[in-house]
Amino acid sequence: MASNPPLNHRDAQNGSTPSQVAVVMVPLPAQGHLNQLLHLSRLIAAYNIPIHFVSTTTHNHQAKLRLHGWNPLTAANIHFHDFSIPEFQSPTANPNASNKFPSHLQPLFNTVSHLRRPVAALLQTLSHTTHRVVVVHDSLMSSVVQDVFSIPNAESYIFHSISAFSVFWYFWEGLEQEKPLPVEEGLEKQVPSLDDCFTPEFMEFIVSEQKYMSSCSGYLYNACRVIEGRYMDLIEKLTGNENQKHWAIGPFNPLELTGKKPDGPRHECLKWLDKQEPKSVLFVSFGTTTSLPDEQIKELATGLEESEVTFIWVLRDADRGDMTAGDEGTMRKVELPKGFEERVKERGVVVRDWAPQLEILGHFATGGFMSHCGWNSCMESISMGVPIAAWPMHSDQPRNAVLMTEVLKIGLVAKDWARRDETVKASTISRVLKRLMGSGEGEEIRQRAQELHGAVRRAVADGGITRLEMDSFVAHITR
């Protein structure tokens, strides 16, 4: 069955000339945002539309280096623009901070405003050589692209990097409506507030960006209507602006992992996975923005050992704002329980560098994913049919955890957000993992995840709802 469109795909229903349009991608320079818009670049470039991917030199390099599932060097229509910004503080994350939001990245977020001038210059240049300039930008980069409105043949589209489920709740709370919620009875009691999800500084950053959002031409979501159709419909009703369209065109990541990179051998953990039984391995990874405290790492190690599950554990600290800053001497030396790796060597692998998450989730041996529930990870997990043990840390993750465990019912709670200030004990971790990986309940959850995976594959195939929605977006921007 076909997955996302191949790189030579064209929109047969569109009568205009796609080459008359240029698309400029402007992601927030953080891994989960860079990755989603780079995957989206591939999908739009497949319609023979040139893509201009804009970020700092460091973050463009990071995005290309960490990409998996396809090779950006083979996509002739994707052009990277490396821009400079002033130096900024790039500290390591504080694993013991009470609020787990990556406040250490705030200096980077405050500095990206300097991208405005080079982005405006690029837009002006493209406006003279193309019929229309289409800017697809992260919602948190709205101020950077504000000059698009002064260019007659340019228009902008906001990309929401979070789930439609989370977007709906943000919109609904902002409206402060008194009428009954249009969702399942009791769900509002399960959806957590935003308390401790962000820092005050980041909330100010969000508010400062919102004033530049009102004049956009539409919204793009890394969402699929077979997963979140109800919430996409609700968003469209709540916004109610006929001049602003909404397109759910996810998952952005490829479902067929055929793009082999030419720059090195296959990761060792994939070779190890080849030797394991189907659906037998738990993948443990908490993303790029959070560092676990030493005490929690030891409890997790003990829980993994006591559960007796087979696992791959990506144990690394959060990204800095500038991954080229500092040296190894400033990095934390994480100590696992004495003898842990020796005791579990027959059934467990600890990876301390960057791991190819999409390929791990897509491997036949992977049967579960202990995750922070960042939306990038959730969509990759759904698209590969892997259920989740939800361990949210900050931002939209607590609400994504509710979507995965309570709405879609393709996961279990590993850490209850209501008890976010507590260390999860080894006994709790072991119990949850045994349920997910070694029980009838876990098998039912895994079956539901597989069924949703099949529905997503049908949605992105020719004639599927996601493919038709992507065709619609391309037809709109090449009108």
Backbone torsions as a table, in degrees:
resi	resn	phi	psi	omega
1	MET	NA	140.2	-177.8
2	ALA	-69.9	150.8	174.0
3	SER	-109.9	-131.9	179.9
4	ASN	-67.2	158.0	-173.3
5	PRO	-62.6	145.5	176.4
6	PRO	-68.9	168.5	-172.1
7	LEU	-70.1	-9.7	177.7
8	ASN	-107.8	16.2	-178.2
9	HIS	-68.4	140.4	174.8
10	ARG	-126.4	156.5	177.7
11	ASP	-85.7	103.9	-175.7
12	ALA	-67.7	-23.1	-177.1
13	GLN	-85.6	-7.6	-174.0
14	ASN	-97.7	125.0	-176.0
15	GLY	-90.1	-10.4	-178.1
16	SER	-82.4	175.3	-179.2
17	THR	-97.8	108.2	-176.1
18	PRO	-57.2	-29.7	-177.4
19	SER	-65.4	-13.1	177.6
20	GLN	-79.4	-3.3	-178.7
21	VAL	-118.2	138.8	172.9
22	ALA	-120.5	135.5	178.7
23	VAL	-107.8	129.9	178.2
24	VAL	-110.4	120.1	179.2
25	MET	-96.8	127.9	-178.8
26	VAL	-128.2	89.0	-179.6
27	PRO	-84.7	154.4	164.5
28	LEU	-66.0	133.0	-175.3
29	PRO	-78.0	63.0	171.7
30	ALA	-131.8	147.8	-165.8
31	GLN	-53.5	-48.3	-177.0
32	GLY	-63.4	-25.5	179.0
33	HIS	-85.9	-44.2	176.8
34	LEU	-57.0	-45.8	-174.8
35	ASN	-64.0	-43.7	-178.0
36	GLN	-64.9	-44.7	-177.4
37	LEU	-74.6	-24.6	174.3
38	LEU	-71.3	-39.9	174.0
39	HIS	-62.5	-40.8	178.2
40	LEU	-64.8	-33.4	177.7
41	SER	-57.8	-42.0	178.9
42	ARG	-60.4	-43.4	-176.8
43	LEU	-65.8	-42.9	-178.7
44	ILE	-74.8	-36.6	177.4
45	ALA	-61.2	-24.8	179.5
46	ALA	-63.5	-16.4	177.6
47	TYR	-94.1	20.2	179.2
48	ASN	63.0	37.5	177.4
49	ILE	-111.0	127.2	178.9
50	PRO	-69.6	136.9	180.0
51	ILE	-113.6	134.8	175.2
52	HIS	-116.4	107.6	-175.1
53	PHE	-94.9	119.7	-169.8
54	VAL	-113.3	128.0	170.8
55	SER	-165.8	-171.5	174.2
56	THR	-73.9	161.0	178.9
57	THR	-56.3	-45.3	-178.5
58	THR	-63.1	-43.5	-174.0
59	HIS	-79.3	-28.1	170.8
60	ASN	-63.9	-42.7	177.6
61	HIS	-61.5	-44.3	179.3
62	GLN	-60.4	-44.6	-178.5
63	ALA	-61.4	-44.2	-179.5
64	LYS	-69.9	-39.8	-177.6
65	LEU	-64.6	-37.9	-174.4
66	ARG	-92.4	-6.7	-178.2
67	LEU	-65.6	138.2	172.0
68	HIS	-140.0	158.9	-176.1
69	GLY	103.4	-23.5	175.5
70	TRP	-163.4	167.1	-174.7
71	ASN	-112.1	113.0	-178.4
72	PRO	-63.1	-19.9	179.7
73	LEU	-70.1	-18.3	-179.9
74	THR	-91.3	-5.5	-178.4
75	ALA	-97.3	94.9	-174.4
76	ALA	-64.7	-21.9	-176.2
77	ASN	-86.0	-1.6	-179.2
78	ILE	-104.5	119.4	-177.1
79	HIS	-116.0	127.2	-179.5
80	PHE	-95.2	134.5	177.4
81	HIS	-116.4	112.7	-177.8
82	ASP	-94.4	112.1	-179.3
83	PHE	-111.4	153.3	-179.6
84	SER	-97.2	146.4	170.8
85	ILE	-130.2	160.1	179.5
86	PRO	-60.0	157.6	175.8
87	GLU	-62.0	147.3	179.6
88	PHE	-141.3	161.9	177.3
89	GLN	-66.0	137.4	-178.3
90	SER	-133.9	68.6	-178.2
91	PRO	-74.6	167.0	171.7
92	THR	-81.1	159.9	178.8
93	ALA	-70.9	149.6	176.0
94	ASN	-93.7	107.0	-176.5
95	PRO	-67.0	-17.1	-176.8
96	ASN	-100.8	7.3	179.1
97	ALA	-63.8	140.5	-179.4
98	SER	-68.9	-35.2	175.4
99	ASN	-98.9	120.7	-173.0
100	LYS	-83.1	-1.1	175.9
101	PHE	-59.0	140.2	-175.4
102	PRO	-73.9	70.5	-178.9
103	SER	-63.2	-18.9	178.6
104	HIS	-67.9	-14.5	177.6
105	LEU	-90.0	-6.5	-176.3
106	GLN	-58.6	-39.8	176.5
107	PRO	-57.5	-36.9	175.7
108	LEU	-64.4	-48.6	-178.5
109	PHE	-59.7	-35.5	-179.8
110	ASN	-72.3	-20.7	-174.9
111	THR	-94.8	-18.8	-175.8
112	VAL	-66.9	-12.3	175.9
113	SER	-59.0	-22.4	179.5
114	HIS	-71.3	-7.6	174.5
115	LEU	-76.7	-13.0	-175.2
116	ARG	-56.1	-48.6	-174.8
117	ARG	-64.3	-50.9	179.5
118	PRO	-65.9	-32.8	176.7
119	VAL	-65.5	-43.7	178.5
120	ALA	-60.6	-40.0	179.1
121	ALA	-64.1	-41.2	177.9
122	LEU	-63.3	-43.6	180.0
123	LEU	-62.4	-41.3	178.5
124	GLN	-62.2	-43.7	179.9
125	THR	-62.2	-46.7	-179.3
126	LEU	-66.4	-32.2	-177.5
127	SER	-64.5	-23.9	-179.5
128	HIS	-84.9	-14.9	-174.0
129	THR	-117.1	-4.3	-179.8
130	THR	-132.3	156.6	179.4
131	HIS	-66.5	-39.4	-179.1
132	ARG	-146.9	137.6	174.1
133	VAL	-104.9	121.7	-179.0
134	VAL	-110.1	118.4	-179.3
135	VAL	-102.6	119.1	173.7
136	VAL	-107.5	113.9	-173.1
137	HIS	-131.3	148.0	174.1
138	ASP	-57.3	141.8	179.8
139	SER	-56.6	-28.2	-178.6
140	LEU	-89.0	8.9	174.9
141	MET	-118.0	21.3	-175.5
142	SER	-62.6	-37.9	179.9
143	SER	-68.4	-30.8	-178.9
144	VAL	-65.8	-32.2	-176.2
145	VAL	-103.8	16.7	-174.8
146	GLN	-60.4	-22.8	-178.3
147	ASP	-74.6	-7.0	178.6
148	VAL	-59.8	-29.2	-175.0
149	PHE	-76.7	-9.8	176.6
150	SER	-95.0	0.3	-179.1
151	ILE	-106.7	115.4	-172.3
152	PRO	-57.1	-36.5	-175.7
153	ASN	-104.1	31.0	177.9
154	ALA	-124.0	149.3	177.1
155	GLU	-147.4	155.5	-174.4
156	SER	-123.3	151.0	178.7
157	TYR	-131.4	128.4	-178.8
158	ILE	-85.0	132.0	174.2
159	PHE	-102.4	123.8	173.8
160	HIS	-93.2	120.1	-176.3
161	SER	-82.6	2.1	-177.3
162	ILE	-112.7	174.0	-177.4
163	SER	-68.9	154.1	173.3
164	ALA	-61.4	-33.6	176.0
165	PHE	-57.0	-48.3	179.8
166	SER	-68.4	-41.2	178.9
167	VAL	-59.8	-44.1	179.2
168	PHE	-57.1	-47.1	-177.2
169	TRP	-65.4	-37.9	176.3
170	TYR	-61.9	-45.3	179.8
171	PHE	-63.0	-47.3	-177.3
172	TRP	-60.6	-46.4	180.0
173	GLU	-64.0	-34.2	178.5
174	GLY	-67.4	-29.0	-179.9
175	LEU	-79.6	-22.4	179.5
176	GLU	53.2	48.3	-177.6
177	GLN	-78.2	144.6	179.1
178	GLU	-94.4	-16.6	-178.7
179	LYS	-71.4	160.2	-175.6
180	PRO	-58.9	145.9	177.5
181	LEU	-66.2	136.0	-179.5
182	PRO	-86.3	47.1	-179.9
183	VAL	-133.3	177.8	-178.8
184	GLU	-55.6	140.6	-179.3
185	GLU	-59.6	131.3	178.3
186	GLY	89.5	-12.0	-176.7
187	LEU	-65.4	-34.4	-177.8
188	GLU	-61.7	-25.4	178.5
189	LYS	-76.4	-20.2	-179.5
190	GLN	-92.5	-19.8	-179.8
191	VAL	-82.1	117.5	-175.1
192	PRO	-71.7	158.3	172.2
193	SER	-71.3	177.4	179.1
194	LEU	-87.6	6.7	179.0
195	ASP	-57.2	127.4	177.6
196	ASP	69.9	6.0	178.0
197	CYS	-78.8	-28.4	-178.3
198	PHE	-135.5	169.9	170.6
199	THR	-94.2	158.7	176.2
200	PRO	-57.4	-36.6	-179.6
201	GLU	-64.0	-40.5	-179.6
202	PHE	-72.8	-34.9	176.1
203	MET	-61.6	-38.4	176.0
204	GLU	-64.0	-38.7	178.0
205	PHE	-62.6	-43.4	178.1
206	ILE	-60.5	-47.5	-178.6
207	VAL	-62.0	-39.1	-179.2
208	SER	-65.9	-27.8	178.7
209	GLU	-81.7	-28.0	-173.6
210	GLN	-62.7	-30.2	-176.6
211	LYS	-70.2	-10.6	179.0
212	TYR	-101.0	5.1	-172.4
213	MET	-93.6	-17.5	-166.2
214	SER	-69.2	-24.2	-174.1
215	SER	-97.1	13.9	-179.2
216	CYS	-72.7	163.3	-177.9
217	SER	-92.6	-10.5	-179.5
218	GLY	170.2	-178.2	-174.3
219	TYR	-132.2	139.7	176.6
220	LEU	-115.7	144.0	-178.2
221	TYR	-132.0	138.3	168.8
222	ASN	-82.4	67.6	-175.4
223	ALA	-137.8	156.5	178.7
224	CYS	-126.1	132.6	-174.6
225	ARG	-67.1	-19.7	175.0
226	VAL	-74.5	-15.8	177.4
227	ILE	-99.4	-47.5	-170.8
228	GLU	-128.3	28.9	-177.3
229	GLY	-57.2	-39.7	-179.2
230	ARG	-61.1	-40.2	-176.7
231	TYR	-78.4	-29.4	171.8
232	MET	-63.8	-43.5	178.6
233	ASP	-61.0	-42.1	-179.6
234	LEU	-66.1	-39.9	178.0
235	ILE	-60.4	-45.3	-179.2
236	GLU	-62.7	-36.6	177.8
237	LYS	-70.6	-39.0	-177.9
238	LEU	-68.5	-39.5	-177.2
239	THR	-77.2	-44.7	170.3
240	GLY	58.7	29.0	177.8
241	ASN	-106.6	111.5	-176.0
242	GLU	-65.8	-20.8	-178.8
243	ASN	-85.7	-6.1	179.4
244	GLN	-120.6	112.2	-177.5
245	LYS	-93.2	161.0	179.4
246	HIS	-125.2	131.4	179.0
247	TRP	-125.5	123.2	173.8
248	ALA	-98.0	104.7	-170.1
249	ILE	-124.1	24.4	178.6
250	GLY	-94.2	171.7	1.3
251	PRO	-75.2	144.2	178.4
252	PHE	-74.6	-35.4	-177.2
253	ASN	-67.5	145.7	178.2
254	PRO	-65.7	148.7	176.9
255	LEU	-95.7	-19.4	174.6
256	GLU	-109.1	113.8	-173.4
257	LEU	-91.5	77.0	-175.3
258	THR	-105.0	-11.4	-175.3
259	GLY	-81.5	99.1	179.1
260	LYS	-87.4	130.9	179.3
261	LYS	-77.8	144.0	-177.7
262	PRO	-88.0	1.5	-167.9
263	ASP	-104.8	32.8	175.0
264	GLY	155.4	169.6	-179.0
265	PRO	-75.1	167.4	176.7
266	ARG	-64.8	142.8	-177.8
267	HIS	-60.7	141.3	-176.5
268	GLU	-59.3	-34.8	-177.4
269	CYS	-66.2	-28.1	177.3
270	LEU	-70.6	-37.3	176.7
271	LYS	-64.7	-37.7	177.5
272	TRP	-66.4	-40.5	178.7
273	LEU	-60.7	-34.7	-179.4
274	ASP	-55.9	-25.3	-174.7
275	LYS	-92.9	-1.8	-175.3
276	GLN	-96.7	164.7	180.0
277	GLU	-74.6	152.7	178.6
278	PRO	-57.2	136.9	175.2
279	LYS	56.5	27.6	-174.6
280	SER	-102.4	-11.8	-169.9
281	VAL	-106.1	135.2	172.5
282	LEU	-94.1	129.6	175.7
283	PHE	-100.2	126.8	-178.1
284	VAL	-116.8	117.1	178.2
285	SER	-159.0	136.7	-175.4
286	PHE	-116.0	27.2	171.7
287	GLY	80.7	-164.9	-169.8
288	THR	-111.5	3.7	-172.3
289	THR	-117.8	-1.0	-176.2
290	THR	-131.7	138.6	173.1
291	SER	-112.3	125.3	-179.9
292	LEU	-75.9	145.0	173.9
293	PRO	-64.4	154.6	-179.6
294	ASP	-55.4	-42.9	-178.2
295	GLU	-61.4	-41.4	-179.8
296	GLN	-68.4	-36.2	177.4
297	ILE	-61.3	-41.3	-179.8
298	LYS	-67.7	-39.4	177.3
299	GLU	-65.6	-39.3	178.9
300	LEU	-64.8	-43.7	178.5
301	ALA	-59.4	-45.8	-179.7
302	THR	-64.3	-39.8	178.0
303	GLY	-64.1	-41.8	176.7
304	LEU	-61.5	-41.5	-179.5
305	GLU	-66.6	-45.0	-177.6
306	GLU	-68.6	-30.1	-178.4
307	SER	-70.6	-25.0	-178.6
308	GLU	65.3	19.4	175.7
309	VAL	-80.3	155.3	172.9
310	THR	-84.0	136.6	-170.2
311	PHE	-150.2	156.9	162.9
312	ILE	-119.2	124.2	-177.5
313	TRP	-118.0	115.6	174.8
314	VAL	-86.8	107.9	-175.4
315	LEU	-111.5	96.2	-179.6
316	ARG	-149.5	154.3	179.1
317	ASP	-79.1	168.1	-179.0
318	ALA	-64.0	152.3	174.3
319	ASP	-62.3	147.6	165.5
320	ARG	-82.0	167.7	174.4
321	GLY	-62.0	-39.0	175.8
322	ASP	-120.1	106.9	-175.8
323	MET	-68.7	-11.6	178.2
324	THR	-91.4	-5.3	-177.6
325	ALA	-80.7	154.9	174.7
326	GLY	73.7	-167.2	179.5
327	ASP	-146.8	172.9	-177.2
328	GLU	-60.5	-26.6	-178.8
329	GLY	-65.7	-18.8	179.7
330	THR	-92.3	-6.3	-177.6
331	MET	-82.9	148.0	-180.0
332	ARG	-71.3	138.7	175.8
333	LYS	-97.3	101.6	-176.5
334	VAL	-78.5	127.6	179.0
335	GLU	-102.8	117.7	174.3
336	LEU	-83.3	161.0	176.9
337	PRO	-52.3	141.2	-176.1
338	LYS	-55.4	126.3	177.8
339	GLY	79.9	3.3	-175.7
340	PHE	-58.4	-52.8	-175.0
341	GLU	-65.6	-31.7	177.2
342	GLU	-68.9	-41.9	-177.2
343	ARG	-68.2	-32.0	-175.1
344	VAL	-104.7	9.8	-171.7
345	LYS	-60.1	-24.9	-179.5
346	GLU	-78.4	-17.8	-175.9
347	ARG	-137.2	7.7	-178.0
348	GLY	-144.8	145.1	178.1
349	VAL	-128.6	130.4	174.7
350	VAL	-105.7	121.1	-179.4
351	VAL	-107.3	123.7	-176.6
352	ARG	-107.4	4.8	176.6
353	ASP	-118.6	-168.3	178.8
354	TRP	-67.3	132.8	-178.3
355	ALA	-114.7	145.3	-179.6
356	PRO	-77.7	80.4	-171.2
357	GLN	-56.4	-47.0	-176.5
358	LEU	-61.3	-40.6	179.3
359	GLU	-70.3	-33.4	176.6
360	ILE	-66.8	-46.2	179.8
361	LEU	-64.8	-31.9	-179.6
362	GLY	-83.6	-2.8	-177.9
363	HIS	-77.6	143.1	-177.5
364	PHE	-59.6	-26.2	-174.8
365	ALA	-82.2	-14.1	-175.2
366	THR	-84.1	125.0	-176.6
367	GLY	-121.9	-2.4	179.6
368	GLY	-163.8	159.9	-174.3
369	PHE	-141.7	109.8	171.0
370	MET	-85.4	115.6	-165.9
371	SER	-139.3	155.5	174.1
372	HIS	-75.5	-10.8	179.1
373	CYS	69.8	32.9	163.9
374	GLY	-61.8	147.9	-172.3
375	TRP	-64.7	-34.1	176.0
376	ASN	-57.0	-47.5	-179.5
377	SER	-67.3	-39.1	178.8
378	CYS	-61.4	-46.2	-179.0
379	MET	-66.3	-37.9	176.4
380	GLU	-64.6	-40.8	-179.9
381	SER	-66.0	-44.4	178.6
382	ILE	-62.7	-45.5	-175.3
383	SER	-68.1	-20.2	177.3
384	MET	-102.3	0.8	175.4
385	GLY	72.6	33.4	-177.1
386	VAL	-111.9	123.5	-179.9
387	PRO	-73.7	161.5	-171.2
388	ILE	-118.3	141.5	162.7
389	ALA	-100.4	107.1	-166.0
390	ALA	-84.3	125.8	-179.3
391	TRP	-135.3	73.8	-175.6
392	PRO	-68.6	150.0	-176.5
393	MET	-116.4	-42.6	-172.8
394	HIS	-171.7	-176.6	174.2
395	SER	55.9	-130.7	-179.3
396	ASP	-83.4	-3.7	-172.2
397	GLN	-61.0	-41.9	178.0
398	PRO	-59.3	-36.3	179.4
399	ARG	-76.2	-36.0	174.4
400	ASN	-61.1	-36.5	179.5
401	ALA	-62.5	-38.5	176.6
402	VAL	-65.3	-42.6	177.8
403	LEU	-58.4	-45.4	-175.8
404	MET	-70.3	-41.3	-172.0
405	THR	-92.3	-36.4	-173.2
406	GLU	-102.1	-34.5	-177.2
407	VAL	-90.5	-57.8	-179.0
408	LEU	-81.0	-24.1	179.0
409	LYS	57.9	46.0	177.0
410	ILE	-120.9	32.3	178.5
411	GLY	-168.1	171.8	176.2
412	LEU	-123.2	155.5	177.4
413	VAL	-83.0	121.5	175.0
414	ALA	-93.8	-38.6	174.4
415	LYS	-131.2	122.3	179.3
416	ASP	-75.4	122.4	-178.5
417	TRP	-58.2	-30.5	179.0
418	ALA	-64.0	-19.9	179.0
419	ARG	-114.1	38.1	-173.9
420	ARG	-65.8	-21.9	-179.0
421	ASP	-83.7	-4.8	-176.6
422	GLU	-99.2	153.0	172.0
423	THR	-79.8	130.1	177.7
424	VAL	-76.4	123.0	-175.6
425	LYS	-77.3	154.7	-178.6
426	ALA	-56.9	-37.8	-177.8
427	SER	-64.6	-38.6	177.8
428	THR	-66.4	-44.3	179.8
429	ILE	-61.1	-46.9	-179.5
430	SER	-60.9	-42.1	-178.1
431	ARG	-64.2	-44.8	-179.8
432	VAL	-64.0	-42.2	-177.6
433	LEU	-67.8	-36.3	176.2
434	LYS	-64.6	-38.1	177.7
435	ARG	-64.6	-44.1	-176.0
436	LEU	-72.7	-41.6	-169.7
437	MET	-101.4	-14.7	-172.8
438	GLY	-141.1	30.4	-179.6
439	SER	-136.6	166.5	175.5
440	GLY	-63.7	-36.7	176.6
441	GLU	-60.2	-44.9	178.9
442	GLY	-63.1	-36.9	179.6
443	GLU	-67.6	-36.7	176.4
444	GLU	-64.6	-41.8	177.9
445	ILE	-63.4	-42.1	179.4
446	ARG	-64.2	-36.5	178.4
447	GLN	-66.3	-41.4	177.1
448	ARG	-63.6	-39.4	178.0
449	ALA	-63.0	-39.4	178.5
450	GLN	-66.6	-38.9	178.7
451	GLU	-65.2	-40.4	178.1
452	LEU	-67.3	-37.8	174.9
453	HIS	-57.6	-44.0	178.7
454	GLY	-64.8	-39.0	179.0
455	ALA	-65.3	-38.3	178.8
456	VAL	-66.3	-41.7	178.6
457	ARG	-60.7	-40.1	178.0
458	ARG	-68.3	-32.9	-178.1
459	ALA	-67.8	-33.9	-176.8
460	VAL	-92.7	-6.7	178.1
461	ALA	-77.2	166.9	177.9
462	ASP	-51.8	128.9	179.9
463	GLY	84.8	-8.4	179.4
464	GLY	-75.1	162.5	-173.0
465	ILE	-63.4	-37.4	178.6
466	THR	-71.0	-42.3	178.7
467	ARG	-61.2	-41.4	178.8
468	LEU	-65.2	-36.5	179.0
469	GLU	-69.6	-37.7	175.2
470	MET	-65.3	-43.1	175.4
471	ASP	-56.7	-40.4	-179.8
472	SER	-64.1	-42.5	179.5
473	PHE	-65.1	-44.2	180.0
474	VAL	-64.3	-41.3	177.3
475	ALA	-61.3	-35.7	-179.2
476	HIS	-68.3	-46.4	-175.9
477	ILE	-78.0	-15.6	177.7
478	THR	-107.1	17.7	-176.8
479	ARG	-62.0	NA	NA
